[in-house]
Amino acid sequence: MTAPVSVAPVQRRLVLPAVADFAAICVFVAVGRSSHDEAGSFTGFLTTLWPFLVGAIAGWAIAAATTRGRDLAPAALWPAGVAVWVSTVVVGMLLRVVSGQGTALSFCIVATIATGVLLLGWRAVAGLVTRRRVTSA
């Protein structure tokens, strides 16, 4: 009889970081739309959201490719966090251009800063918590 495979390590290593990235991008979009009095439309929210989500998915793929068979560690600031952040902004803006959405310079700057704070911020906090647990154990 085979021992059951524990889902918890996979969940912590892949699912939770993916959910955290998704939540961070949703927060970015919700705050941005709210600041422009556009918070009421769910379809508008999705229209703004999808390019950045596709960019984040591309970032995850880039991070996985750059590890070349090593452990991905998606919660790490480097390379996963930076890859997801840069890809979210670059691919997101390119897709916004292709889909006829706005990409004013001021929006690009704000999006770069806000997504950086959100996508790298949760990783920095998680890294500090993990280090504290390891040093106190």
C-alpha positions in Angstrom: 0.0 0.0 0.0 1.4 3.4 -0.9 1.4 6.3 1.5 -0.9 9.2 0.6 0.8 12.2 -1.0 0.6 15.3 1.1 -0.9 18.3 -0.8 0.2 20.8 1.9 3.8 21.3 0.6 2.6 21.7 -3.0 -0.1 24.1 -1.8 2.4 26.2 0.1 5.0 26.3 -2.7 2.7 26.9 -5.7 -0.9 27.5 -5.0 -0.6 30.1 -2.2 2.0 32.2 -4.1 -0.3 32.1 -7.2 -3.3 33.1 -5.2 -1.3 35.9 -3.5 -0.2 37.2 -7.0 -3.7 37.0 -8.3 -5.0 38.9 -5.2 -2.2 41.5 -5.5 -3.1 42.2 -9.2 -6.9 42.3 -8.3 -6.1 44.9 -5.6 -4.1 47.0 -8.1 -6.9 47.0 -10.6 -9.6 47.6 -8.0 -7.8 50.5 -6.5 -6.9 52.0 -9.9 -10.5 51.7 -11.2 -11.9 53.1 -7.9 -9.6 56.1 -8.1 -11.0 56.9 -11.5 -14.6 56.4 -10.4 -14.9 53.3 -12.5 -15.4 50.8 -9.7 -19.0 49.9 -10.5 -18.6 47.7 -13.6 -17.5 44.1 -13.2 -16.9 43.7 -16.9 -14.8 46.9 -16.8 -12.8 45.3 -13.9 -12.2 42.2 -16.0 -11.2 44.2 -19.0 -8.6 46.0 -17.0 -7.5 42.8 -15.2 -6.9 40.3 -17.9 -3.8 41.9 -19.5 -2.0 42.0 -16.2 -3.0 38.5 -15.3 -1.7 37.2 -18.6 1.5 39.1 -17.8 1.8 37.5 -14.4 1.3 34.0 -15.9 4.1 34.8 -18.4 6.3 35.8 -15.5 5.7 32.5 -13.7 6.7 30.7 -16.9 9.8 32.9 -17.2 10.7 32.2 -13.6 10.2 28.5 -14.1 12.4 28.5 -17.3 15.2 30.5 -15.6 15.5 28.0 -12.8 16.5 25.3 -15.4 15.3 22.3 -13.4 16.0 23.7 -10.0 13.2 24.3 -7.5 11.0 27.2 -8.7 10.4 28.8 -5.2 7.7 31.1 -6.5 7.5 33.0 -3.2 11.2 34.1 -3.6 11.9 37.7 -4.5 14.5 36.6 -7.0 14.1 35.4 -9.7 10.4 34.6 -9.4 9.1 37.8 -7.8 11.1 40.1 -10.2 10.1 38.0 -13.2 6.4 38.1 -12.3 6.5 41.8 -11.6 8.4 42.9 -14.7 6.3 40.6 -16.9 3.1 41.7 -15.3 3.8 45.3 -16.3 5.5 44.8 -19.7 3.2 42.1 -21.1 0.2 43.8 -19.4 1.0 47.1 -21.1 1.6 45.5 -24.5 -1.7 43.6 -24.3 -3.4 46.9 -23.3 -2.0 48.5 -26.5 -3.1 45.6 -28.7 -6.6 45.6 -27.1 -7.1 49.4 -27.5 -6.8 50.2 -23.8 -4.8 53.2 -22.5 -1.1 53.2 -21.7 -0.3 56.8 -20.8 3.2 57.3 -19.4 1.8 58.3 -16.0 -0.3 55.1 -15.9 2.8 53.0 -16.8 4.8 54.6 -14.0 2.0 54.1 -11.4 1.4 50.6 -12.6 5.1 49.7 -12.3 5.4 51.1 -8.8 2.1 49.8 -7.5 2.5 46.2 -8.9 6.1 46.2 -7.6 5.0 47.1 -4.1 2.2 44.5 -4.2 3.9 41.6 -6.0 7.3 42.0 -4.3 5.9 43.3 -1.0 4.1 40.1 0.0 7.2 38.1 -1.0 9.4 40.3 1.2 7.0 39.8 4.2 6.8 36.1 3.6 10.6 35.9 3.4 11.0 37.7 6.7 8.4 35.5 8.4 10.1 32.4 7.1 13.5 33.5 8.2 12.1 34.3 11.7 10.6 30.9 12.0 13.9 29.2 10.9 16.1 31.3 13.3 13.7 30.9 16.3 13.4 27.1 15.8 
